[in-house]
Amino acid sequence: ERRRRSPLETIDSPDAMADEHKALGNAAFSAGDYADAVKHFTDAIGVDAANHVFYSNRSAAYAALNDFDAALNDAEKTVAIKPDWVKGHSRKGAALYGLKRYDDACDAYQKGLDLEPDNDACKSGLADAETAAVRAMGAAGPGGDPMASIGSMLSSPELYGKLATNPATRGFLSQPDFIAMLTDVQKNPDKFGSYMSDPRMMQVLSVALGINVMSGEDAMKNPENMFNKGEPTVPNVTKTTPPSQPAPEPEPMAVEPEPEPEPAGPKAEAKKEKELGNAAYKAKNFDVALEHYDKAIALDGEDISFITNKAAVYFEKGAFEECVEACDAAVEKGRELRVDYKLVGKAMTRKGNALVKLDRLEDAIEVYGKSLMEHRNADTLKRLNDTERELKERTKRAYLDPAKADEAREKGNELFKEQKYPEAVEQYTESIARNPDDHRVYSNRAACYTKLTAFNEALKDAEKCIELKPDWAKGYTRKGHVEFFTKQYDKALETYQEGLKHDPNNEELKDGLYRTHVEIRKASTGQVDEKELAERQQRAMADPEIQGILSDPVMRQVLNDMSTDPKAAQEHQKNPMVMAKIQKLINAGIVQTR
C-alpha cells in the first residue's frame, strides 16, 4: 500500500534527535536556565559527537554558569572540529577572558578576525581583552599580589642587561648559584621570600625597582636610609615613621607627578621650557616648540620626556627620520638612567609609528614588539596587529602576476589531462595566488578536487567560481556535480536549475538535472534501500533550510494533515509556498510518496 510517512517518521534519524536536544537547550538558555541547557546540549553531543555547534552552545552555557574551565574545553573542541568557524574562536576567547587569561583571549579573538575581519563579536571581544590585559599589568600594585609583581619585574627581558651594567651586580652573573636562584624565582615568584636573606637578591630587587632596598638587618641599623632614593629617582617614597596626625591624601594629577617640593634651579627652568614647548606644539608652531625642548634638554639631561616630545614634533612635521633618531636617543638615555619601562615603551611605540610612515613595516613590527616587552598596552598592540595585517596584504599584492598565473594554469591543465591531479592542484593554487580573480582556475581546481573526492574543497572552489562569474555555466556544473556525488540531490537540483537560467541550452546542466530527477524519484517512491535513505535524510537534516521547515509548527501540521486528512491536504496543495516546502522535503528524501 502506498502511503506518505508521518512527520514523526521523518525526524527519527540521529541528526533529528540531536537537533531536538539542541532546540531544547537553546530554549533553556534563552530562559536563563543554563544548567538545564548544559544537560540538553550534552544529550545532543551524545547523539552526534562530531557536531561543532553543540560544543559551541554548551561552551556558552558553561560560561554563563561561570564554569570557564569547562567552557574552554568545549570551545577548544569546537575549534578542533571546525577550525574555520569564527564562532568557535569567539567562544574560546570568551572562556579565556573569564579565566583572566587576557593575552590568550586576545590571540583567540584575533584568530577569529583573521577568518572574518568584520566579525563584531570578535572585534568587541578583542577590545575588551586588550583593555583587561592592560589593566592587569598594573593589578599587582596597591591591593594586588606583590609576589606576582616581583615575579613580573624579575622576569623582564631587560633585567640581565641592567644587572650587567650595574657595578654592584655585574659580578653576580658569573656565579652559578645566583643564576640558579634567579631562574627559580622567575619560574616561581612565590619562592622569592625564601631567598630574601641573600643580600644579592635584595640588590637585584634594588636594580629592578630603581631604589635601594635594604635587608632587614641593614634596615635596623640605618632606618633613615631604608628607602634611600638612588638613580633614577622614584617620587613619593617617604619614611615610614607615622605622623602624629593622618596626612591628607594627595590630589590625583592628570600628568606625571613631580617630585616634592617643586624643583628649583635648572630643573625648574627646564620644566618651564617644556611647558612653553607644549604650548607651541598645540599651536602648531613646531620650530618654536623644538627650540624650547632643546633648551629643556640642555638644562636637565635626566628627563627623557623632553626628547620624546621632540620626536612628537618631528612626527607632526613629517620629518620621520628625525623622529626615529629622537626616539632612539630617548631609549638610549632611558636605559642609561634606568627610567620607568612605560617611558621607554612609549618612545619605542612612537618610533614604530614613524617607521610605518616611512613604509618600513617590517622594522615597525619589530619595534612594536620590543615596546610591548617594555610595557604592554592596547594602543601599541593594535598598531602591531594593524601593521602585520598590512604587511601580509602587501606581500600578497606584490606576488600578483597575471602572466605567471596563466603559465601556472596551463601547466595545471596539462597535468589534469595526464590525470596527475595532486600536481595539477598545486599549479592551480599557484595560479590563484598570482591572480585570485580568475574564475576559470577555481573551476579547474574544483574539477581536480572532485577527482580526488575532496568534495568540501571542490564545493568551496565551485562557489568561488560562481561568485566571481555568476553568469558562467561551468561554475554551476562543477557545484551541481559535487552535490550530486555527495547525494545532496535537493541542492544539486537547485544548482542545475540556476545554471540553466544563464545557459538554457547547456547539455551538461541538462544531463545533470535529468540524473538528479531520477535519483529523487527513486527515493520518493521507495526504490532505494533503508540504509541509503537514512544517509540521505541525515545529510538533509544538517541543512538549515530543512531544519527550519521541520521546526515550523505550521509545516508540522501540514505534514500531519497530508498523512491523516485528505480534505485538508487538498487545501494545502493550493498554497504554492507550502507546496514548495513539501517539494523541498521530497527532494531531500525526508518525505516519501509511496
N, C-alpha and C positions, 0 to 999 in steps of 0.2 A: 504494500500500500504506500502510495506517495504521500509524504507529509512534510511540513515545514518544521524545523527544530524550534522548540520553545526558547524564549530568551535565556532561561536557566541553563539550557543545554549549550548555549553559545558562549557562556562565560565559565565553563568548568575547567578550562585549561589552567596550568600552573601560573601562567602570567596573569590571568584574570584574577585568580585568587590573591596573588601578590598585590595586584592593583587595588583590590578591595581593602586589604590591610593598610595599604598606603593611604587610601581615601579616609579611612577611619583615623589614622594617625594625623593626617592633615587637619581633620575636623577637631580632634582633641587639642592639637597645637593651637589652632585658632581660638579655641575656648579657654586657653590658658592652662589646660590640664597636661603639663609637659611629661609627667611620669607615665600617664596613660599613652601619650604619643610615643614615648620610647618603646613601650610594650608593643604597640601596633607595628611600628617600623621594624622592630626585632622579628615579629612574626612574618613580615614581608621579606626580610632577609633570609629567614628560614626556608621560605619557598623558593626564592631566587637570590642566591648569594652573589651573583655576578652583576647585579644592577646597581650602578653607582649612585643613582638618585636616592635609593633607600638609605644608604650610608650617609649621604649628604643631609637628608632630612633628620636622621637620628642624631647627627652631629649638632644640628641646630637645636634639637630638643635637649640634648645634654648640656649645651651651652646655656640654655635658658634655666636649667637647674643648677648652674654654676659648677657643674662637673666637667671642668675644662680638660682634664686628662683624657676622659672618655671621649669628649668632643674632638680632641686632637687625633685620637686613634682612628675614629670614623672618618675624619677629614683626610687623613693620610691614606686610608683605604680607598676613599673616593678618588683621590689623585692617582693612586696606583692603577685603578681600573680604567680611568679615563683622564689621562694627563692633559688633554687638550680642552677640557671643560673648565671654563673660567670659575664657575661657582665653587668647584672643589677647592681651588686655591683661596677663594674668598672665605670659605668655611675654615680652612686651615689657619688663615690669618686671624680670624676672629678667636679661634681657640687659643692660639699663641698669645694674642693680646690679653685674653683672660688669665693666662698663666704668667702674665707680666714679662714674657719673653719678647720685648718690643722689637729688637733688631731682627729676630727671626720672623716676627709678624710682618715687618717691612718687606723682607725678602719674599714671603709668601704672596703678599698683595702685589708686589712688583712682577712676580711671575704671571699672575693673573692679567696684569696690564700689558705684559709682553704679548699675551694671546689676544687681548681685546683692549686696546688703548683707551677707549671711551667708556669702559665699564664703570658706572657710577659707584657701585658697592666697593670695588677695589680702590677707586680713587679716594673716596671718603675714608675707607679703612686705612689706607696708606698714610693719609694726612694725620689721622688720629694716632696711629702707631708712631709716626715720626715725632709728633708733639710729645707723646708719652715717653719716648726714648730720651728726648732732650730733658724732660722733666726728671726722669730717673737718674740722669747723670749727676744732678745735684741733690738727689734724695738722701745721700749719706751725710748731708750737712746737719744742722741742728734738728734733733728729733729723728735722725736716720741711724743707720747701722754703722758705727765707727770702724768696725773691722772690715766691712765691705769697702769703706772709703780708703782705709790704709792699703788694702789689697789692690784697689784700683791705682793708687799712687805708685806703689811699688811694682806694679805690672806695666807701667808706662814704658813705651819703647825708647823714650829719651833718657830713662834713668841711668843706664850704663854710661851714656855719654856724659851726664852730669857728674857721676862718680869719678870718671876718668879724668875730668878737667878740674876737679876739686883736690887741692894738695892734701887735705885731711883724709880723703877717702880713696885716693888713687891706688895706694898700696894694697887695699883690701881685695882688688880684682885679681891679684896673684895668689890669693890664699884659698885653697880648695874648700876648706871648711866653711869659709864665708860664702862662697858661691853656692855651696850646698844649702846653707841656711837661708839665703835669699831666695833660691829657687823653691824651697819648701814653703816659705811664706807666700810667694807669688801664687803657688798652686792652692794653698790652704790658708787664707787670710786669718782664720780663727787661731792659728798657731803663733801669731805674732806675739801674744802675751808671754809665751814660754821662752821667747828669745829676748825679751826686754832687758834682762840682766846683762846681756852682752853689750858693752859700750859701742861696739862697731855698729850694731843695729840702730842704736839711738842716733849715731852720727849720720847713718843713711837716711833715717827719718827726717833729720835736720835738713839734709840736702833736698829731700823730696818736698818738704813743706816750705823751705825757704826761710826758716827760723832756727835758732839754736835750741833744740830740745835736750834738756839735761836729764841724766839718770836720777833715780830717787836719792842716792847718796850725795851727789853733787848739788842737787836742789836744796837739801837740808843745810849744806854748808854755805850756800850762796843763794838764798831765796830771791834776792833782789834781781838776779840775772836769770831767773828760771825761764823767762821768755824774752831773753835779750834779742833785740832785733839785729839782724845781720844783713847781708846782701842777698836778695833785694829786700827792701823794707816791706813789712806787712802792716797796713793801717789797722787801728782799733784793737790791738792786742795789748792789754793792760795788766798791771799787777793784780794778784788775787786777794790782797788784803781787803776785807769787807769794809765799806764806809759806815759811818755812824748812822746815816740815813740813806734810804734807797736812792740811787742816782736816777735822774729822769732818763727815759728811753730816748735815744737819738732819733730825730725825724728822718724818715726814709728819703733818699735823694734819687732823682731820676738819672743822675750822671754818676760816674765813678767817684767814690768817696775820696776826699782829700785828707791828708794827714792833719791831725790836730796838734798844736794850734796852726793857724794859717801860716804858710811858708813865708819867709822873708828873704830879702836879698835877690840873687839871680833866679831862684826858683819862682818867686812871686812875679818877677818881671817876665819870666818865660810863660807863666800862666796867662798873664795879660796879653802877651803877643799871640798866644794860641787863641784867645777869645776874639782878638781883632782879626786873626786869620779866619776863624769860623764865620764871623760876620761878613767878611769879604767873600768867602766861599758861597754863602747863601745868596749874596747879591750878584753872584757870578762874575765877580772881579777876581779872576783866577790868578793873574800875575801879582796883584796886591796880596792875595792870600798866601802865595808862595813866599813872598818877602817876609811876611810875619812868621810863618812856620820856620823859615831858615833862621830868623832871629831867635825864636824859641829854642831851636836845636842848639844854637851857639851858646845860649845862656844855661841850658840844662840838657846835658847829653845822656841823661838816665831815664828819660821818658820817651818810649818808642811811639806813643800816640802822635807826637809831632810828625814823625816820619810817615806813619800810616795815613795821617791827614794830607801830607804832601802827595802821597800816592793817589788819594781820592781826587785831588785837584788835577793831577796828570790824567787820570781816567776820564774826568769830565771834559778836559781839553782835547781828548782824543790822542794824547801823547802816551800810547800804551807801552812802548818800550821803556820810557822813563818811569812809568808806573811800575813795571816789573822790577826795574833796578831799585826803586824806592822800597818796594816790598821786600826784596832780598836784603836790603840794608836793615830794614826793621827786624826781620827774622834773625839776622846775624847779631844785631845788638841785643835783641831779646834773649838769645841763647847766652850771650856773654853776661848779661845781668840776671839771668835766670828769672825772668818775669813770669807772670801768670800765663799758663798754657792758652787761655782764651785769647789773649792779645796776640800771641804767635799764630794761633789758628786763624784769627781774623785777617792778619797780614797775608797769610797763605791763600785764603779764600779770595782776597782782593787781587792777588797775583793771578790766580786761576781765571778770574773774570777778565783780566787784561789779556791773558793768553787766548781766551775764546775770541776776543775782539781781533786778535792778531791771526786768527784762524789756525792756531797751533793747538788743535783739540786734544791730541794725544798727550802733549805736555800739560795741558789744563787738567785732564783726567788724573794724571799722576799727582799734580799739586793738590787738587781737591782731596784725593785720598790721604795725602800727608796731613792736610788740615784737619780731617776728621779724626786722625790718630791723636792730634793735639787736643781737639775739643769737638765733640760730636754735636752737631746742631742741625735742625731740619732744613734751614736755608741752604747750607753747603751740600747736604745730602741730595736735595732736589736739583741743585746745579750739576752735581756729579751725574745723577741719573739722566738729566736732560742732555748733557754733553755726550754721554755714552750712546744714547739713542741717536743723536745727530751724527756721530761718527759712524755708527752702524749703517745709517741710511746713506751717508755719503759713500761709504765703501761699496754698498750695493749699486748706487748710481754710477760710480766710477767703473764698475765691472760691465756695465751695459755696452753692448756692441752688436747691433743688428746683423752685420755681415758675418761675424763669428757665430752668431746664433743660427743663421741659415746653414752655415757649414756643419754645425753640430746636428741640426735637424736632418740634413741629408745623410750624414753618417748613421743616424738613428734609423732612417728609412731603409738603408741598405742592410743593417743588422737585423731589422724586423723581417725583411724578406728572407734572410738566412736563418730565421727562427732563433736568433740569438737574443732572446727577449730581455734578460737582465742587462746585457751590454747596451741594448737599444734604450732601455730606461735611463741608463747613465748618460747617454748622449742627449736624450730629450731633456733631462734635468739640467744639463749644462746649457742647452739652448734656452730654456726658460730663465735661467739665471742671467743670461746675456740679453734676453728680450722677453720679459714677463707678460707682454701684452699680445703675443701671437697666439690666437685661439687654436690654430692648427696643431701646435705642439702638444697642448693639453689633450686634444683629441687623440693624437698618435700615442701619447703615453698612456692614456686610458685604455687603448686597444692592447698595449703591452701588458698592463696590469691585469686586464681581463684574461689574456692568455695564461698569465701566471696565477690565475684565480685569486689575485689580491683585489677582491671586489670593493672593499671600502675605499682603497686608494683610487681605483678606477672610477668609482662614483664621484669622488671629490673632483677629479680631473674633468669628468664629463660635465659636471655642474659649473665648473670654472669656465669651460669652453662655451657653454650656453650663456653665462654671464657676460663674457666678452663679445660674443657674436650671437645674439638671441634669434636671428633670422637664418642661421646656418643649420641645415637639416642634419648634418653629420653629428653635431653635438647631441641631438635628441636620439639618434640611433645608438650612439655609444651608451647613453644613460639608460635607454629602454632595454638594451641587451643585458646590461648589468642587473637591472631589476628583474628581467625575465629569468636569467640564470640563477638568481637567488630566490626565485619563486615568489616574488612580490608582484603578482600579476595585476593586482588593482593599480599599483603605481606604474607598472610598465604600460598598462592600457592608457593611462592619462598622458604619459610621456609620448607615446607614439601618436596619439591623437593631437597633442600640442604641436608636434613636429610637422604633421600633415597640414596644419593650418598655414605653415610657412612654405611648404613644398608639397602640394596636394598630389603630385604625380610621382613622388619618390617611392620606388619599388621596395627598397629595403625597409622603409617605415611601414608600407602596406603589408609586407610579409610578416613583420614583427607583430603588427596589430592582429593579423589573422591567427597566428600561432598563439597569441595571448588569449584571444576569444575561445579557442579550442580548449586551452587549459582551464579557463574559468568555467566553461560549460561542463567539463569533466568533474570538477569539484562540486559544482552546484547540483549535479544530477547523481552524485554518489558513485562516480566511476573511478575514484581513487581510494586507496586503502586508508584505513583509520590512522595509521602512523603518519603518512604524508599529510593527511588532512589536519592532524593535530599540529604538525610542524608549521603548516601554513597559518593556522589560527594563532599559534604562538607568536610568529613573526608579525602578524597583523595587529595583535593586541599591543605591540610595542609602538604602534603608530598613534600619535596624539589625537589625530582626527577620528580614528576608530574608537579610542578611549572616550572621546567627547560624545560620540554618538551613543555609545552604550551606557554612559553615565547620565544621559539626558532623560529625565523622568517621562517626558512626552514620548520619546522614541521607545522607551521600555514598554509603555502602554501600547504603542502601535504594534510592536513585535508580539506582544501578548494577544492583542485583538486579531492579528493575522493568523495566529495559531488556533484561536478558540472562537472567534466571532466573525464569520464570513461577511455579514452585512456591514459591520464596522470596517472590515478590511477593504471592502469596495469603496467606502467613503475615503479612506486614507489614500487609495490609489489615485484619487482625483487631485491630490495635492502634489505638485511637481517637486517641491522641496523635500517632502517626506520620501517620495519615490527615489529621488537622487541619493538620499542617505541609505535607503534599503538596497539600492543597486551597488553602492559602495561596500556594504556588508557582504553582498553576494559575491562581488568580485574578489573580496579579500578571503573568501571561504568561511566567513563567520556564520552566514546564513545559507541554508541549502533549500532547494525547491523540490527535492524528490518526495 
